[in-house]
């Protein structure tokens, strides 16, 4: 009887459509600019012209997660830990998962700039690790104390050459970059043991930069649970990394599969975007990207996040026009994996 019961359980687990984790494919957006938009008097509307709060609007398009960036001491309150809490509570109310993206800077951090926060500029390496860990813990503890269940945490944003320059510049101080990353990893786990820690790089089409960083982390004691990638056809083609949207997609999927094979850690497209002025092309690309990520990576890519879809004006790669979603956003409802 015991063996029969075990057999029946295994047979049930193997039924088509059954997932042992029951985890969805994650469709998300970085909506970190929401409170700033509101403070400046901006409003958002659905396709019918009905006013909507940004988180609610994302939910209506079928998104099930949000990504929120954290700056250390921003000049204004936006993207401070208190501001992030406001947006995380809205996501919780909508039943959406939360990703926290630590920039470890007072302002933007990306492949072109990884500036040390002003309050940390005179710290030595040992004290820098301590400050990074304290900032990470305090931010996450604030969220946890307010009932936010953070699912993923990025230790750095697009750290293609490390962060906290020059101390953590990977090309010259890989060991220190790995040590700083490890300090962040441990701080995350001290507050949210089950959260997945992400190391995030840009240009998913370029395997060389991924090998450089992840081999460097591996050889110097760095830790991560998930690899985060950015996929922007516009920037890839501007940098002559690819010649077309098709090539960006093909190289991205190939690189993600190679990364999983080598490191055995899941992946996430934590940033993507397309030219808002080309909505139909953007919709087509996003549908293909979501489908390929969900079906051509052996289940190892766990989701796709659009960066600042509501952004307009100087930013070209949003998904709105005149404060309303363009056809690009329809990709999320039409390409539900």
N, C-alpha and C positions, 0 to 999 in steps of 0.2 A: 504493500500500500504506500509506503514511504517513497519508493522508487517511482510508482505511478504518479503520485502527487508532484514529485519533482519534474517528471516528464511533462505533465499538463501545464505546469508553470512555465517551463521553457517554451513549450509550444505556443502558449498565449503571448509570451514576450516577442515571439517571432512573427506574430500576425502582422500583415501589411498595415502600415499607418500607425503602429504602436511605437512610441518613443519612450525609452526608459527615463529620459530626463524631462520629456514633455516641454522642452525649451523651444520657443519659436525662432524663426529666422528674424533677426532684429533689423528693423527699419527705423532709422532715427534721424535727428537733425541737431546740429549745434545751434541753439537759439540763445546764446549767451548775451546777445545784444538786446534782448526783449525789454528789460527794465529801462535801459538807456533810451530806446525808441519811445517808450511811453513817457518818460520824463521830458523828452523834447517835443511832445505833443503829437507824435506819430500814431496813426491808427491803421489797423489791418482789416481786410474784408474778405469774405469768401467770394466765390464766382458769382453769386447772386447779389452781391453788394451789401450783404449783412455783416455788420461789424463783429469781429471775433478777437478774443485774446489769442496771442500767438500759440501758446501751448494747446489750447482747445482746437485751433485751426489745424495744427499738425496732427492731432488725434483724429480729426475728421478725415484726413487723407490716409488713415490707416497706419500711421507711425506709432510705434510702441515703445520708443525710447528717446531720451534727450541727452545731449552732451553739453556740459557747462564748464567754462574755463575759470580758473582762479588766478588772480594776480596778488602779489604779496602786499604792497602798499600803493594801490592806484591813486592817482592824483585826485580823482573824484571817487565816489563810492562804488562805481560800477565794476563788477567782477571781483569785488572784495568777498571775503567768505560770508559776510552778512548778506550781501546782495545775491550770492549764489544760493543761499538758503531760501530766499524768497522764491526764486525760480524753481528750486528743487521741490518745494512744498506744492507748487502748482502742478508739477509733473506727477507727484504722488497722488494728488487729488484726481488726476486723469488716469491713474493706474499705469503709468509709464515708468520704465526702468531708467536709472540715472547713471551716467558716466561723468566722472569728474576729471578735468584736464588741468593738471598743475603746470603752469608756465615757469614757475620759479623766477619770476621777474616782476617788476612793477608795471610792465607794459608788454607789448607783443613780444613773443619769443617764436622764432622760426629759423629756417636754415641760414638766413642772412643776419640775424641778431639774436644773441642769447645773453642779454645784459644782466649782470648781478644786481639784485635789488639794492637800492641806496643804503638801506640799513645794514646790509651785509658786506659792503664793499671793502672793509678793513679786516675781515675775518680771515684767519688762517684755515688750512684744509680741515683740521679737526673740528674747529668751531663752525665751519661752513656746513659740515655734515650734521652737526647738532642743530643748527638753525633750520636747515632744510627739513629735518625730521620733526622738529617742533612745529613748524608751520603746517606740515602735512597732517600731523596728529590733531592739532587744534582745529583745523578746518573740518576734518572728517568727524571729530568728536562733536562739534557743533551740529553737524548734520544728523549724526546718530542720536544725539540727545533730543532732537526734534522729530524723531520717527522716520528719518529717511534711510532707506535700505539701499546703499550704494552698491551697484553691481560690478562696475569697472572703475579703475583709477589709472590715469596716465601719469607716469613719473617723467615729466618733461613733454614738450610739444615740438614735434618735428625735429628731433635731436639727431639730425643727420651728421653733425660734427660735434655732438655732445651738447652740454648746456653750462650755464654759469661761467662764461668765458672771462678770463683765459684759464682759470683754474680747472674747469671741467671740459676744456676743448679736446675732443677725442683725438684729433690728428697729432697733438703734441703731448697730451696728458691722458691717455686712454685709461691708465690705472686709476687716476683720480676720478675720471668720469664714471668708471665702473663702481668705485667706492661710493660716490654720491648717489648713483642709481640704487645701489644696495641699501643705503640709508633710507631712501624714500620707500623702497620695497618693504623694509622691515616696519617702517612707521605705518604704512597702510595696513599691514597684517595685524598690527597691535590694536587697531580699532575695528577693522572689518576683516577678520580672518578668512572669510569666504570670497572676498572681492578678488577679481582678477586684475593683476597689475600689468599694464600695457606699456611697452616701449614703442614709440611712434616715430616713423621716418616719413619723408616726403617721397615723391616720384616712385611709385610702386613698379613702374616699368623698368627701373634700373637696378638689376640684381647686385651690382658691384658695391653700391653704398650700403646695402643691407648686409652683405657678407662682411664688409669692413666693421660695421658697428656690432653685429651680433657675434662675430668671432672674437672681437675685442672684449666684449662683455663676458663671454664664456671663458676666455683665457685669463681674465682678471677678476673673477669672482662676482660679476654682476648677475642679477636675477631678474626674470620676467616670467609671466604666465601666458601672455598673449602678445602677438606682434601686431601693431597698428600701422596701417598704410594710408597714404594719400593718393587719390587718383584724380588728376585734373588734365584732361586732354589738351586744354588751352595752354597750360604752362609746359607740358611735355613737348608740345610742338614748337612753342616759342624757344625752348632750350635745345631744340634739334635732337631730343631724345627719341622722338617718334615722328613719323610723317603723316599720321592720320589717326582718327578716332579708333579705327579698327586695330591699328598697331598698338595703341595705348592699351586697349582692352586685352588683346592677345598676350602682350608682354606682362601685364599685371597678373593675369591668371596663371601664366607660366611661372612667374616669380613666386607667387603665393604657394603654388604646389611644391616648388623646389624648397622653399623655406620650411614648409611643414615636413617634408621628407628629411631635411637635415636636422631640424631642431625639435620636431615632435610637439610643437606648441600651436594652438589654434591661432587664427588671424581674424582681423576685423578691418574693414574699410572705414576708418574713423573720420575721414574727410573726403568729400568729392564735390564737384560742382561743374556747371556748364554755362556757356555764354547765354545770359538771359535774353539777349537780342535775337537768339536763334531757338525759340521755344520748341518747335517741332523736332529739330535735330537733337535738342537736349532731351526731350522726352524719349526719343528713339534710343539714344545712347544710354540713358538711365535704365530703361527697361532691359536692355541687353546686359548692362553691368549687373543689375540685381539678379537677373536670371543666371548669368554665368557664375557669379559669386556663390549662389545657392546650389547650383547643380553641377558645376565643373571643378569643384575643389574637394571632392570627396567628403563634403560636409564640414570641412575644416575652417572655411571662412564663415563666421557666425553672423555677419550682418553688414549693412551699408548705412552710413550717416552722411547726410547732405550738410554742407557747411553754410550757415547763415542764409537759408533760402529766402527770408524776408528782406534781405539787404538790397538796396537799390543805389542810385546815385553813382558815386565813384567806383563802387564795387561792381564788376562786370559779370560775376559768376553766380549771382543769386538765382532765384526762381520766381520772382514777383515783378510785376509792372503796374505802376499806378496803385500800389498798395494792395494789389490782388494777385493771387497765384496765377502763374502762366501754365501752359500745357505741361511744362516740365514736372510739376507736382503730380500730374495725373499718372506718371510712371509708377508712383508708389501704390496707387490703387489698382492699376491695370496689370502690374507685374508682381502681384502678391505671390511669393514663392509657395 
